Amino acid sequence: MERIIERIEVKIPAMKIAKRVAAYARVSGGKDAMLHSLSAQVSYYSSYIQSHNGWEYCGVYSDEAKTGTKDSRSGFQQLLAKCKAGEIDMVITKSVSRFARNTVTLLETVRELKSLGVDVYFEEQNIHTMSADGELMLTILASYAQEESRSASENQKWRIRKAFEQGELMNYRRQFGFRISKGSITPNAETAPVVNEIFDRVLAGESYGAIARDLERRGICGVLGGKWTAHRVSCIICSERYIGDALQQKTFINNHLEKKPVRNCGQLPMYYAEGTHEGIVDREKYKKAGIIYKERKEKYYSGLKPPTITVFSGLIKCPKCGKNYRRVTSNGSCGWNCSTYMTLGKAVCYGKKIPESTLEAVTADILNLREFKPEAVKENILEIMVPEPNHLVFRLKDGSVAERVWADRSRRESWTPEMKERARQQALKRNRGGQ
């Protein structure tokens, strides 16, 4: 009998690929209790993922954010970047409100992750976004979370405004010259004398800019280490806080999602409370300084035209101080110079005016144009740096960098016929005076 031999192929079972899982946690403020909660969430999710069979731990991403806005959370952005790179299969988070409080933001993010094959699991609501009814449930719950956020915001605003009506100081965090702690606002023994000095110097006729430059030279720091400017000196002069009063609700929050402060220009009532705290200067000195402030404001700003906005506005940067160049006009000629130099002088930041005609000619040369075209600047240039006088570095939108150096025209070449005639008349006037 013929022997029959049959070959049997033994199939080795394929190794199950582990699901790559990450978690996201967020708390709404930087208070100690909240930070403890965040630490507990990170610890919980780390242990939870690593102890689950078939899951590969891909980290816990977290934020100490005041809002649920997507763009303002660095940890959330890192998580999205990992998902887009194909390094994560599932994200676990505590609840819908932790992920986002804006319904539109939540759904946009979930749909984007869903298109990448990334599932999001909300523990509290027991929802997987990859499930059939996941998005419907999310829409309902996200709308509820957004309304809950709005309601909490309105309650907080009501509480603050009621306190304003009763003359209580609210949201008072920092002011130069004061020592501020919970329920206590007292003059700071170190900085209060500087406030009195500023008032005395203004009453003596000194300019805000001169006072600011002197305070900087002496190494006296402003609030949170800020630099002194003429504007900051003028703000001290017209602040009622230094006589112990408080004008409440100068600003307000625009909405519960963006939470941006907005200057109150009559949209809401303000409340003036007298004697809310111990002042630094007497009322008579404050009143006299206020008169000087109004006189200067009327003299220098009443006929001031609004700043001219051109295609170069906000485009030219000073590498030394990081501020923008601004447009200046003198003797009928226009140019651009560092705003720090214009405000605080060459002791803080050296600046040399770039004639606008030169700037336009160099820009046209960079863009290979026969004549300067403003629309070409918007289309092609990202930034213009001024590393040193007569030297410009252009960063273009195509990623390239171009440099130009130019020589100043002689004084004779730069003078117009009108300027020459004006100089001649001044010389004649001086000569007549000397006879």
C-alpha angles and dihedrals in degrees: 000000000000114000115237116211120187124191114224119202112213111210115215109220112246116249111255110244112235117240110243107229132185132174135218126210132178138177125195101231147017098250118131093248091051093047089051089052091051091050090050091050092050091049092047096050093044091056094039096054096041093050094052116098114235095021127111115210112237100173141268117268118202144176136197092210132163092209140029093239110137098218094053096058116085095186091052091049091052090051092051091048091054091049092050089050089058094245098120131055101181138019123204122202134168101240147340092263091056092054097047137329094205111085094210093049092048095050094043091052095044092049091048091052091044090055087054091052093251117141120210117206119200106201100197094050095033092228128151111197092211091061121099097251096032098103094046091054091045092054091053095044095043090053089051092049091050092050090047089053091049091049092050090049092051091049090052092049091050091052092049094047092049088053089050090053090053092050097250121149110242133180090006104155111151141004129161111255097026135093107218126194133152107305093351133093116175135159113270109238091216102046104026091079088057089057091053089047091054092052092047093050092049090050088051089058101256117149123247091239094053091050091049093050091049093050090050092048090052091052095243107155124216126221111323090359093300123160123254119249134170088256093055092049091051090049090058091050094055099039115112090202090083093065093048098262130113133212103204130209098024086151135021138192114264098217143333094260105048095026093198120161114242127193111250106237096169100304090115133021120265125216124215113203122186125213097011092145144354112293130220103213129039120253095246092057091046091050093051092047089050091055090052090048092053093046092052092046092052092045099048104026108030094084096027114128118223113263115275111248115212136165089270094057110117091002104091114074132194108222093202100059100010094233127130124257115245133207116260131185125204132161090356095303125111126216145148129251140167111281091219091054090048092051105035104019135234093306088074103031128001114229137179121192117248109214109236091227090055092046091052093046093049091046091051089050092050091052093044093242127149090219136013116275118187093205090058090059092057092047099047115020127077101174143349119213126196106207093171139348115301091009125107129183116199121203108201128204092242089065097256127124125215130187133200133185122191137185121235118248116247117261091250091056095045096053118097122213089255092054091049092051091048091052091048092052091049091050091051091049092052091049093052090050092054095053 
